[in-house]
Amino acid sequence: MEVIFDDVEVPDANRVGEVGMGFIIAMETYDRTRVGVAAQALGMAQAPLRRHSSTHCSVRPLVSTWLASRLFNSALPR
C-alpha cells in the first residue's frame, strides 16, 4: 500500500522539525528504539522455546543435553 500526498500545505504550527529533516529524524528515532525492539523479539522467541523444550526434553534426554549446550553456550561471549 502506498499513500502519496502531492502539493499538501502543512502549517508551521503542525510541522515537526525543520523542512527537509524528516528522514534524519526518522533514522534517529530508529536508533533510539532498535535495542528495545530487539529485546522484545528475543523475549518472544525464548518463551515458546522454554515452554515446549521442557516437555520434549523430558522424553528425549539426548535432545535435552544438546539443547542445554546450545542455550548456555549462546549466552556466553565469543
Number of C-alpha atoms within 10 A of each C-alpha: 2 3 5 6 6 6 6 7 7 8 7 10 6 7 9 10 11 9 8 8 10 12 9 11 14 10 10 11 11 12 10 10 10 10 11 10 12 11 11 11 11 11 11 11 11 11 10 10 10 10 10 10 14 11 11 12 16 11 10 10 11 11 14 17 11 11 14 14 11 11 10 9 11 10 8 7 5 5
